[in-house]
Structure formats: structure tokens, C-alpha cells
Amino acid sequence: MRLKKRNIALFKKSPFNIIFILLIALILCLTGCSGEAKGNEGGISETGRANKEIFNKILPIPNVYTAKLNFTGDLMVHSYQYNESYDSSTGSYEFDHNFEAVKKYFDSANYTVGNLETVLGGDDIGPQDYPCFNTPDSFAEAAQRAGFDLFTTANNHCCDQGTAALIRTLDILDSLNIAHVGTSRSQEERDKIVVKDINGITFAFLSYTYGTNGMPYENEYNVNLLNEQNIVSDIQKAKALNPDFIVVMPHWGTEYQTQPNQNQRDIADIIFNAGADIIIGSHPHVLQPMEIREIQNSDGTTREGFIIYSMGNFISSQTTPPRNASIILNMDFKKVDGQKAEITKVSFVPIWTQFRNGNNVNDFVVRSVYDVLTDPEKETKYRAKDLSRVNDIHYETTSLLLNKNIAPEDIQDEYTFYERQAD
């Protein structure tokens, strides 16, 4: 598994650590830490060194682990994208430019997760559009170079080209070292819970889809269906592995609706009650709200949970509003030795999928809304209609997710949805 950055802090501003630091200072003063002992290593007397070792055994310094994960919405490829990315001189498809403007956000995180809503069925099938997608392997290769670490593959298009293409998709992802959850090649693979240690904090990932658009598959284990039996059984298996967080990614809801339906809400309750901590939804192709939940445990205690009902499209040719707007969701986590891991911050970067550039030429690039609107050369780089749309995306996204209006002059690159207060 590729980890992008490690960040372990030894000291944080808590009453315990402040007292701890003061005690260390007191001991050093009382046990000979002075400039007179220059002949000793570090300027500490033998007595002082011995007392420090005793003190560390009595009250060791706790490790504080931090991790940052980001999530994106649906990755889809339609004919407009195939045609725009095709290089006739080489006979190949090049997709790296799709991600180049937002790669910096993936680089700043430790782990990046998306919904691969297509299959990699191979050249024999060739590129295919809706309703039965098939995408060149080079798209996944570009996503890997951009920084994606894990894809959820359980969605209504996972069987578009049959079971063989479903299996080949997983083979290609394995070859790229991109983890995957939601579809499987065997019962053993389906039953194995995917757990990732990210900077000392462990995450179990589960994924399900409401269906496959009626497309058949050979074995029940090929696709994780979204039903209570599967959810509860898998979460119990995950809990037995004692991860710090259980992340469930359901493919659900009603397309193009910006509010969750009752079925989503009911299933969310089942997922949380079964023991999950985080729910990242997909399928509607538009953004839906997110919430911080206080969840009642069976023993009467409570825990904190997070849900976003739909992440919307990350990249696609669905360029009409509101389907060309989404976010990069950032989640920060913290774990102190001997304590329960916590969500410390949830934030988001509003994004827009560019369809055509300022010269009115097809050019698919996912861009930060902030980068577009604060670019001093934006009038020449983007069409006037696109700048108007990006302004609308800023308003719509912040209104939906923050329930307030942000004036254009107060625009930010990243908005905080939730931040845990320091103890």
C-alpha cells in the first residue's frame, strides 16, 4: 500500500501533556542537566540520565497519530471524453490532464478514495458509452498517477460488460496497486474485509450497490448488494478486526435529486446501528447534504459518525447543472495511544468539471472553484458562460453543505464543515 505522508506528533496541547512537559523540565533541573556536565553525552549527568530513564518507564510519552483521507465522487467516461483524450498519432487515450489541476489536493492527503463507475473490459470491447460503459486501462493508470489509492467498484455499472469485464477491472486495479471494494472474483475475496493502516490509524472499507441495471453476473459473490443482511454481517466481521473506523460506501438514492430519499435515511440508520462510523454515498450524480451524527451504542454509550448522502460526479460528460459540480471531501483523524481515535475535522473543496476551454475546444479538466474564480487571467482562460456557472457552483455548494451564503469576496479554497474543539 502506498502512503503519501507520515505525520506523528509527540506533543499536543492537552492538560496531560502540559503537565508531562513541566514534569520533564523539573526532573532535568533536579538531576543535573546543566552546562557543567559537558563531558557527558547531551550535557546530562549520569544521575540525570538514569532518572530520565526511570521517569520514561513510569510515564512514557504517548504517540499521537494523524491521518488525512480525501474522497471524491463518481469517475465516469463518456464519448466526449474518449474523443477528446484520443491521440491519433499513437492510437492511445491520454487522461492525465483530467486530474492535473486537483492532484495537489490528493498529494496533501495520506489516502484518496473514489467511485469507479465504469469497467476496464479491454481493447477487444473498446470504449463504450452509456448505457453500458467500457473504459481504456489508461484512465485507471492516469487516476493512479494522480493519487487514487482505493476505488469502490460496487455500482449499477459494474456489470456493464459482463462478469469477465468485472473480473478484468479488478485485475487491472491490482496491477496498479489500487485497492478495491464492492466487487469480487471469489467467495474468499468477497468475505475478506479490506482494512488499511494509514499512519497508524486503521480503516475498514465496505461497499454495496442497490443493483446492476438488470445486467447479470455469474456468481452471487461478484457483487455486494445493498441489503440489511449483507451490511450487518460484514460490519460484524469488520468489528471483529478492531479497526479504528469502519467506512461504508453505498451506491443508492435517486438520480439528480439534491436531497436524500427516505430509503437512504433508513439504510443509513441500519449502517450506523450495525457499527459503522462513516458513510460515503454515491449514485445520484449530484451533491447531497452531509451530517455529523451522535450514534447510540448498544451498551448505552454514544459515538460520533459522519455521513454524506451523495458525493456527486467527480468527472464525467454530464455537464449540465447541477451534475458538473462536486467536492473533494477531506477528513482528518487523530489517535492517541490508549484512547479512541477521533474525527478531528471535515472540510471540502468545491470543484467543477470543465468541458471546454476558453477557445471553445473540448478539454476535460477537474478544477477547484477557488482556482478558477481567483485566476487573474480567468476571462481569457474560460468562457463567460463557464465563469457564470462556476460562480453559481460556489453559491450552490456552500448553501447546500454549510446552509449559508458565502459572498464572492469571501471565497475560500477549502471550507470547514466540522472541527473538533480542543480538550
C-alpha positions as CSV (number, residue, x, y, z in Angstrom):
1,M,0.0,0.0,0.0
2,R,1.3,3.4,-0.9
3,L,1.2,6.0,1.8
4,K,1.8,9.6,0.8
5,K,2.9,11.3,4.0
6,R,3.5,10.3,7.7
7,N,2.8,12.7,10.5
8,I,3.2,11.6,14.1
9,A,3.1,14.4,16.7
10,L,4.6,13.8,20.1
11,F,3.1,16.8,21.9
12,K,-0.3,18.3,21.7
13,K,-1.9,21.0,23.8
14,S,-3.8,18.9,26.4
15,P,-3.7,19.2,30.2
16,F,-2.0,15.8,30.4
17,N,0.8,16.7,28.0
18,I,1.4,20.2,29.5
19,I,1.8,18.6,33.0
20,F,4.0,16.0,31.5
21,I,6.3,18.5,29.9
22,L,6.5,20.5,33.1
23,L,7.5,17.3,35.0
24,I,10.2,16.6,32.5
25,A,11.6,20.1,32.9
26,L,11.5,19.8,36.7
27,I,13.4,16.5,36.6
28,L,16.0,17.8,34.2
29,C,16.6,20.7,36.6
30,L,16.9,18.4,39.6
31,T,19.0,15.7,38.1
32,G,22.0,17.5,36.7
33,C,21.0,18.9,33.2
34,S,23.5,21.8,33.1
35,G,26.3,23.2,31.2
36,E,28.8,21.9,33.8
37,A,28.5,18.3,32.5
38,K,29.8,18.9,29.0
39,G,31.9,15.8,29.2
40,N,28.7,13.7,29.3
41,E,26.5,13.0,26.3
42,G,23.9,15.7,25.7
43,G,25.2,17.7,28.8
44,I,23.3,15.4,31.2
45,S,24.9,13.9,34.3
46,E,24.9,10.1,34.8
47,T,22.4,10.5,37.6
48,G,20.1,12.7,35.4
49,R,20.2,10.2,32.6
50,A,19.3,7.3,34.9
51,N,16.4,9.3,36.4
52,K,15.1,10.2,33.0
53,E,15.0,6.5,32.0
54,I,13.1,5.7,35.2
55,F,10.7,8.5,34.6
56,N,10.0,7.4,31.0
57,K,9.1,4.0,32.2
58,I,6.7,5.3,34.7
59,L,5.1,7.9,32.5
60,P,6.0,7.3,28.8
61,I,5.4,9.8,26.1
62,P,2.2,8.9,24.2
63,N,2.3,8.7,20.5
64,V,-0.2,10.8,18.6
65,Y,-1.1,9.6,15.1
66,T,-2.8,11.7,12.5
67,A,-4.1,10.9,9.1
68,K,-5.9,12.7,6.3
69,L,-8.2,11.0,3.8
70,N,-10.0,12.5,0.9
71,F,-12.9,11.2,-1.0
72,T,-14.3,12.0,-4.5
73,G,-17.5,11.3,-6.3
74,D,-18.1,9.3,-9.5
75,L,-15.4,8.7,-12.1
76,M,-17.2,8.2,-15.4
77,V,-16.0,8.3,-19.0
78,H,-18.4,9.1,-21.9
79,S,-17.8,9.5,-25.6
80,Y,-16.9,13.2,-25.4
81,Q,-14.1,12.3,-23.0
82,Y,-12.9,9.4,-25.2
83,N,-12.8,11.6,-28.3
84,E,-11.1,14.4,-26.5
85,S,-8.4,12.2,-25.0
86,Y,-7.6,10.2,-28.1
87,D,-4.2,10.7,-29.7
88,S,-4.4,9.6,-33.3
89,S,-0.6,9.6,-33.7
90,T,-0.2,6.9,-31.2
91,G,-3.7,5.3,-31.3
92,S,-3.9,5.7,-27.5
93,Y,-6.0,7.5,-24.9
94,E,-4.4,10.1,-22.6
95,F,-6.3,11.1,-19.5
96,D,-3.7,12.7,-17.2
97,H,-4.8,16.2,-17.9
98,N,-8.2,15.4,-16.4
99,F,-6.6,15.3,-12.9
100,E,-3.7,17.7,-13.2
101,A,-5.4,20.7,-11.6
102,V,-6.6,18.9,-8.5
103,K,-3.7,16.5,-8.0
104,K,-2.3,18.9,-5.3
105,Y,-5.2,18.0,-3.0
106,F,-4.5,14.3,-3.4
107,D,-0.8,14.9,-2.7
108,S,-1.6,16.7,0.5
109,A,-3.6,13.7,1.9
110,N,-2.5,10.3,3.0
111,Y,-5.1,8.3,1.2
112,T,-7.6,9.1,-1.6
113,V,-10.8,7.2,-2.4
114,G,-13.2,7.4,-5.4
115,N,-16.1,5.6,-7.1
116,L,-15.0,4.0,-10.3
117,E,-18.3,3.9,-12.2
118,T,-17.2,2.1,-15.3
119,V,-15.4,-1.1,-16.1
120,L,-12.0,-1.9,-17.7
121,G,-13.0,-4.6,-20.1
122,G,-10.1,-4.3,-22.5
123,D,-9.4,-3.4,-26.1
124,D,-11.4,-6.2,-27.6
125,I,-14.6,-4.5,-26.4
126,G,-13.2,-1.0,-27.0
127,P,-14.5,2.3,-25.4
128,Q,-18.3,2.2,-24.8
129,D,-20.6,5.0,-23.6
130,Y,-23.9,4.9,-21.7
131,P,-25.8,2.7,-21.0
132,C,-23.0,0.0,-20.9
133,F,-19.6,1.6,-20.2
134,N,-16.2,0.3,-21.0
135,T,-13.1,2.5,-20.4
136,P,-9.5,2.2,-21.6
137,D,-7.0,1.0,-19.0
138,S,-5.1,4.3,-19.4
139,F,-7.9,6.1,-17.5
140,A,-7.1,4.0,-14.4
141,E,-3.4,4.5,-15.0
142,A,-3.9,8.2,-15.0
143,A,-6.0,8.0,-11.9
144,Q,-3.3,6.1,-10.2
145,R,-0.7,8.7,-11.1
146,A,-3.0,11.4,-9.9
147,G,-3.0,9.8,-6.4
148,F,-6.1,7.5,-6.1
149,D,-5.4,4.7,-3.6
150,L,-8.8,2.9,-3.4
151,F,-11.9,2.6,-5.6
152,T,-15.3,1.4,-4.7
153,T,-16.5,-0.7,-7.6
154,A,-20.0,-1.7,-6.4
155,N,-22.3,0.4,-8.5
156,N,-25.0,0.0,-11.1
157,H,-22.5,-0.1,-14.0
158,C,-20.1,-2.7,-12.5
159,C,-21.6,-5.4,-14.7
160,D,-22.0,-3.4,-17.9
161,Q,-19.8,-5.7,-19.9
162,G,-20.4,-9.0,-18.1
163,T,-18.6,-10.9,-15.4
164,A,-15.4,-11.2,-17.4
165,A,-15.0,-7.5,-17.6
166,L,-15.8,-7.1,-13.9
167,I,-13.0,-9.5,-13.1
168,R,-10.6,-7.9,-15.5
169,T,-11.3,-4.5,-13.9
170,L,-10.1,-5.9,-10.5
171,D,-7.0,-7.4,-12.2
172,I,-6.1,-4.1,-13.7
173,L,-6.5,-2.2,-10.4
174,D,-4.4,-4.8,-8.7
175,S,-1.6,-4.3,-11.3
176,L,-1.7,-0.6,-10.5
177,N,-1.7,-1.1,-6.7
178,I,-5.1,0.5,-6.4
179,A,-7.2,-1.2,-3.7
180,H,-10.9,-2.0,-4.4
181,V,-14.0,-3.0,-2.5
182,G,-17.5,-3.9,-3.6
183,T,-17.0,-6.5,-6.4
184,S,-15.1,-9.8,-6.1
185,R,-13.5,-12.6,-8.1
186,S,-14.2,-15.3,-5.5
187,Q,-16.1,-16.0,-2.3
188,E,-12.8,-15.8,-0.4
189,E,-12.2,-12.3,-1.7
190,R,-15.8,-11.2,-1.1
191,D,-15.6,-12.4,2.6
192,K,-12.3,-10.7,3.3
193,I,-12.6,-7.3,4.9
194,V,-10.4,-4.7,3.4
195,V,-8.5,-2.9,6.2
196,K,-5.9,-0.3,5.6
197,D,-3.4,1.0,8.2
198,I,-2.9,4.7,7.3
199,N,-0.3,6.4,9.5
200,G,-1.1,4.1,12.5
201,I,-4.9,4.6,12.2
202,T,-6.8,1.6,10.8
203,F,-9.8,1.9,8.4
204,A,-12.1,-0.9,7.3
205,F,-13.8,-0.3,3.9
206,L,-17.1,-1.8,2.7
207,S,-19.1,-1.1,-0.4
208,Y,-22.5,-2.0,-1.8
209,T,-24.8,-1.2,-4.7
210,Y,-28.6,-1.2,-4.9
211,G,-28.4,-3.1,-8.2
212,T,-26.7,-3.5,-11.6
213,N,-29.2,-2.1,-14.0
214,G,-30.5,-5.6,-14.6
215,M,-27.2,-6.8,-16.0
216,P,-26.4,-10.4,-15.0
217,Y,-23.3,-11.7,-13.2
218,E,-22.3,-15.3,-12.8
219,N,-21.9,-15.6,-9.0
220,E,-23.5,-14.1,-6.0
221,Y,-20.1,-13.1,-4.6
222,N,-19.3,-11.0,-7.7
223,V,-21.3,-8.0,-6.5
224,N,-22.1,-6.7,-3.0
225,L,-25.8,-5.9,-2.9
226,L,-27.1,-3.3,-0.6
227,N,-29.3,-5.2,1.8
228,E,-29.5,-5.4,5.6
229,Q,-28.2,-8.9,5.8
230,N,-25.0,-8.1,3.9
231,I,-24.5,-4.8,5.8
232,V,-24.9,-6.3,9.3
233,S,-22.9,-9.4,8.6
234,D,-20.0,-7.6,7.0
235,I,-19.8,-4.9,9.7
236,Q,-19.8,-7.6,12.4
237,K,-16.8,-9.1,10.6
238,A,-15.1,-5.8,10.4
239,K,-15.7,-5.0,14.1
240,A,-14.0,-8.3,15.0
241,L,-10.8,-6.9,13.4
242,N,-11.0,-3.9,15.7
243,P,-10.3,-1.1,13.2
244,D,-10.4,2.5,14.4
245,F,-13.0,3.4,11.8
246,I,-15.5,1.4,9.6
247,V,-16.2,3.2,6.3
248,V,-19.3,2.1,4.3
249,M,-19.8,3.3,0.7
250,P,-23.4,2.6,-0.5
251,H,-24.5,3.2,-4.1
252,W,-28.1,4.3,-3.5
253,G,-30.7,7.1,-3.9
254,T,-32.5,8.8,-6.7
255,E,-30.5,10.2,-9.6
256,Y,-30.3,14.0,-9.9
257,Q,-32.1,14.7,-6.6
258,T,-30.1,17.0,-4.2
259,Q,-31.8,15.6,-1.1
260,P,-31.7,12.1,0.2
261,N,-34.8,10.0,0.0
262,Q,-36.3,8.0,2.8
263,N,-34.7,4.8,1.7
264,Q,-31.3,6.3,2.0
265,R,-32.1,7.6,5.5
266,D,-33.4,4.2,6.6
267,I,-30.4,2.3,5.3
268,A,-28.1,4.9,6.9
269,D,-29.7,4.1,10.3
270,I,-29.1,0.4,9.7
271,I,-25.4,1.0,8.8
272,F,-24.7,3.2,11.8
273,N,-26.6,1.0,14.2
274,A,-24.6,-2.0,12.9
275,G,-21.4,-0.3,14.0
276,A,-20.1,1.8,11.1
277,D,-18.6,5.2,11.7
278,I,-18.5,6.9,8.2
279,I,-20.9,6.7,5.2
280,I,-19.8,8.0,1.8
281,G,-22.7,7.8,-0.6
282,S,-22.9,7.8,-4.4
283,H,-25.3,7.3,-7.4
284,P,-27.4,10.5,-7.7
285,H,-24.6,12.2,-9.7
286,V,-25.3,15.4,-7.7
287,L,-24.2,16.5,-4.3
288,Q,-26.4,15.8,-1.3
289,P,-26.0,17.1,2.3
290,M,-23.7,15.7,5.0
291,E,-24.1,15.3,8.7
292,I,-22.3,14.7,11.9
293,R,-24.3,12.1,13.9
294,E,-24.3,11.1,17.6
295,I,-24.9,7.4,17.4
296,Q,-26.3,5.4,20.4
297,N,-24.3,2.2,21.0
298,S,-26.0,-1.0,22.3
299,D,-24.3,-0.6,25.7
300,G,-25.8,2.9,26.2
301,T,-22.6,4.8,25.3
302,T,-22.5,7.1,22.3
303,R,-20.1,7.6,19.4
304,E,-19.7,10.1,16.6
305,G,-20.5,9.3,13.0
306,F,-20.3,11.2,9.7
307,I,-22.4,10.8,6.5
308,I,-22.5,12.4,3.1
309,Y,-25.5,11.1,1.2
310,S,-24.1,11.7,-2.2
311,M,-20.7,12.9,-3.4
312,G,-21.9,13.7,-6.9
313,N,-19.8,13.4,-10.1
314,F,-16.1,13.9,-9.9
315,I,-15.6,13.7,-13.6
316,S,-18.0,12.8,-16.4
317,S,-19.6,14.3,-19.5
318,Q,-22.7,15.1,-17.6
319,T,-22.0,18.8,-18.0
320,T,-25.4,20.3,-17.3
321,P,-26.2,21.8,-13.8
322,P,-26.0,20.6,-11.2
323,R,-24.2,17.4,-12.4
324,N,-20.9,19.3,-13.2
325,A,-20.4,20.3,-9.6
326,S,-18.9,18.3,-6.7
327,I,-16.4,18.5,-3.9
328,I,-13.2,16.9,-2.7
329,L,-14.1,15.8,0.8
330,N,-11.3,16.0,3.3
331,M,-11.4,14.1,6.6
332,D,-8.8,14.5,9.4
333,F,-8.3,11.8,12.0
334,K,-6.3,11.6,15.3
335,K,-5.4,8.7,17.6
336,V,-3.6,8.9,20.9
337,D,-2.1,5.7,22.4
338,G,-4.7,4.2,24.7
339,Q,-7.5,6.4,23.5
340,K,-10.3,6.0,20.9
341,A,-9.4,7.5,17.5
342,E,-11.4,10.6,16.6
343,I,-12.6,12.6,13.5
344,T,-11.0,15.9,14.1
345,K,-12.0,17.9,11.0
346,V,-14.3,17.6,8.0
347,S,-13.8,20.1,5.2
348,F,-14.4,20.3,1.4
349,V,-13.0,21.9,-1.7
350,P,-15.8,22.8,-4.2
351,I,-14.9,21.6,-7.7
352,W,-16.1,22.0,-11.3
353,T,-15.7,19.7,-14.3
354,Q,-14.5,21.9,-17.2
355,F,-15.9,20.7,-20.6
356,R,-14.5,23.3,-23.0
357,N,-11.6,25.7,-22.6
358,G,-11.5,29.4,-23.4
359,N,-11.1,28.7,-27.1
360,N,-14.3,26.6,-27.0
361,V,-12.3,23.4,-27.6
362,N,-13.2,20.2,-25.7
363,D,-10.9,20.0,-22.7
364,F,-12.0,17.9,-19.7
365,V,-10.3,19.1,-16.5
366,V,-11.5,18.9,-12.9
367,R,-10.8,22.3,-11.3
368,S,-11.1,23.9,-8.0
369,V,-13.8,26.6,-8.0
370,Y,-11.5,28.8,-6.0
371,D,-8.7,28.5,-8.5
372,V,-11.0,29.4,-11.4
373,L,-12.6,32.4,-9.8
374,T,-9.4,33.9,-8.3
375,D,-7.3,33.4,-11.5
376,P,-6.3,36.9,-12.7
377,E,-6.5,35.6,-16.3
378,K,-9.8,33.9,-16.0
379,E,-11.6,36.0,-18.7
380,T,-9.2,34.6,-21.3
381,K,-8.9,31.1,-20.0
382,Y,-12.6,30.3,-19.6
383,R,-15.8,31.0,-21.5
384,A,-18.0,33.7,-20.0
385,K,-20.8,31.1,-19.6
386,D,-18.5,28.9,-17.6
387,L,-17.4,31.6,-15.3
388,S,-21.0,32.3,-14.6
389,R,-21.6,28.7,-13.9
390,V,-18.6,28.4,-11.6
391,N,-19.9,31.4,-9.6
392,D,-23.2,29.5,-9.3
393,I,-21.4,26.3,-8.2
394,H,-19.8,28.2,-5.4
395,Y,-23.1,29.6,-4.2
396,E,-25.0,26.2,-4.6
397,T,-22.3,24.1,-2.9
398,T,-21.8,26.3,0.1
399,S,-25.5,26.8,0.5
400,L,-26.2,23.1,0.4
401,L,-23.4,21.9,2.6
402,L,-23.0,24.8,5.0
403,N,-26.5,26.1,5.0
404,K,-25.3,29.7,4.5
405,N,-24.4,32.0,1.7
406,I,-20.7,33.0,1.2
407,A,-20.1,36.3,-0.5
408,P,-17.9,36.1,-3.6
409,E,-15.3,38.3,-2.0
410,D,-15.1,35.9,0.9
411,I,-14.4,32.8,-1.2
412,Q,-12.1,30.2,0.2
413,D,-10.3,27.3,-1.4
414,E,-11.5,24.9,1.3
415,Y,-14.4,25.2,3.7
416,T,-14.7,23.6,7.2
417,F,-17.9,21.7,7.8
418,Y,-16.9,20.4,11.3
419,E,-13.9,20.8,13.6
420,R,-13.5,19.1,17.0
421,Q,-12.8,21.5,19.8
422,A,-9.5,21.0,21.6
423,D,-9.9,19.4,25.1
